[in-house]
Amino acid sequence: MSRTIEVLTSGGEVFEVGNIPSDAKITFGAVNPGSKSSYGSSQTLRIYRGARADNGSQLAVFQDVVSFRDKSLTLNKPEKKLWIEEHKEQ
């Protein structure tokens, strides 16, 4: 069974990545961990085949990622309630 994730980029783009193997490892972090250059400051999402993050098993890399979620998760957003108070002058 494969997985699908939803990805949000720093530019506001939202896209889905599908057909991810169920045993794939997904990591999220700096482009170049430990680097002090500006290139290493953006966040990167990486997908690897299998449970280990070996160089030969990398399936995909997405740069400038702000957040992501597995689409199998259900999101429930609470309703916003507006409270209006009336003040009467006496």
Contacts in CASP RR format, 6 or more apart in sequence:
PFRMAT RR
TARGET T0000
AUTHOR 0000-0000-0000
METHOD contacts of the structure
MODEL  1
MSRTIEVLTSGGEVFEVGNIPSDAKITFGAVNPGSKSSYGSSQTLRIYRG
ARADNGSQLAVFQDVVSFRDKSLTLNKPEKKLWIEEHKEQ
1 22 0 8 1.000
2 18 0 8 1.000
2 19 0 8 1.000
2 20 0 8 1.000
2 21 0 8 1.000
2 22 0 8 1.000
3 18 0 8 1.000
3 20 0 8 1.000
3 21 0 8 1.000
3 22 0 8 1.000
3 24 0 8 1.000
3 70 0 8 1.000
3 71 0 8 1.000
3 72 0 8 1.000
4 16 0 8 1.000
4 17 0 8 1.000
4 18 0 8 1.000
4 19 0 8 1.000
4 20 0 8 1.000
4 70 0 8 1.000
4 71 0 8 1.000
4 72 0 8 1.000
5 16 0 8 1.000
5 17 0 8 1.000
5 18 0 8 1.000
5 20 0 8 1.000
5 26 0 8 1.000
5 68 0 8 1.000
5 69 0 8 1.000
5 70 0 8 1.000
5 71 0 8 1.000
6 14 0 8 1.000
6 15 0 8 1.000
6 16 0 8 1.000
6 68 0 8 1.000
6 69 0 8 1.000
6 71 0 8 1.000
7 14 0 8 1.000
7 15 0 8 1.000
7 16 0 8 1.000
7 17 0 8 1.000
7 45 0 8 1.000
7 62 0 8 1.000
7 65 0 8 1.000
7 67 0 8 1.000
7 68 0 8 1.000
8 14 0 8 1.000
8 65 0 8 1.000
8 66 0 8 1.000
8 67 0 8 1.000
8 68 0 8 1.000
9 15 0 8 1.000
9 62 0 8 1.000
9 64 0 8 1.000
9 65 0 8 1.000
9 66 0 8 1.000
10 42 0 8 1.000
10 64 0 8 1.000
10 65 0 8 1.000
10 66 0 8 1.000
11 64 0 8 1.000
12 66 0 8 1.000
16 71 0 8 1.000
17 47 0 8 1.000
17 60 0 8 1.000
17 62 0 8 1.000
20 26 0 8 1.000
20 47 0 8 1.000
20 59 0 8 1.000
21 49 0 8 1.000
21 50 0 8 1.000
23 50 0 8 1.000
23 51 0 8 1.000
24 47 0 8 1.000
24 48 0 8 1.000
24 49 0 8 1.000
24 50 0 8 1.000
24 59 0 8 1.000
25 47 0 8 1.000
25 48 0 8 1.000
25 50 0 8 1.000
25 51 0 8 1.000
25 52 0 8 1.000
25 53 0 8 1.000
26 45 0 8 1.000
26 46 0 8 1.000
26 47 0 8 1.000
26 48 0 8 1.000
26 68 0 8 1.000
27 45 0 8 1.000
27 46 0 8 1.000
27 48 0 8 1.000
27 53 0 8 1.000
28 43 0 8 1.000
28 44 0 8 1.000
28 45 0 8 1.000
28 46 0 8 1.000
28 65 0 8 1.000
28 68 0 8 1.000
29 43 0 8 1.000
29 44 0 8 1.000
29 45 0 8 1.000
30 40 0 8 1.000
30 41 0 8 1.000
30 42 0 8 1.000
30 43 0 8 1.000
30 44 0 8 1.000
31 39 0 8 1.000
31 40 0 8 1.000
31 41 0 8 1.000
31 42 0 8 1.000
31 43 0 8 1.000
31 44 0 8 1.000
31 63 0 8 1.000
32 39 0 8 1.000
32 40 0 8 1.000
34 40 0 8 1.000
42 63 0 8 1.000
42 64 0 8 1.000
43 63 0 8 1.000
43 64 0 8 1.000
43 65 0 8 1.000
43 66 0 8 1.000
44 61 0 8 1.000
44 62 0 8 1.000
44 63 0 8 1.000
44 65 0 8 1.000
45 60 0 8 1.000
45 61 0 8 1.000
45 62 0 8 1.000
45 65 0 8 1.000
45 68 0 8 1.000
46 53 0 8 1.000
46 58 0 8 1.000
46 60 0 8 1.000
46 61 0 8 1.000
46 62 0 8 1.000
47 58 0 8 1.000
47 59 0 8 1.000
47 60 0 8 1.000
47 61 0 8 1.000
48 54 0 8 1.000
48 57 0 8 1.000
48 58 0 8 1.000
48 59 0 8 1.000
49 57 0 8 1.000
49 58 0 8 1.000
49 59 0 8 1.000
50 57 0 8 1.000
69 75 0 8 1.000
END
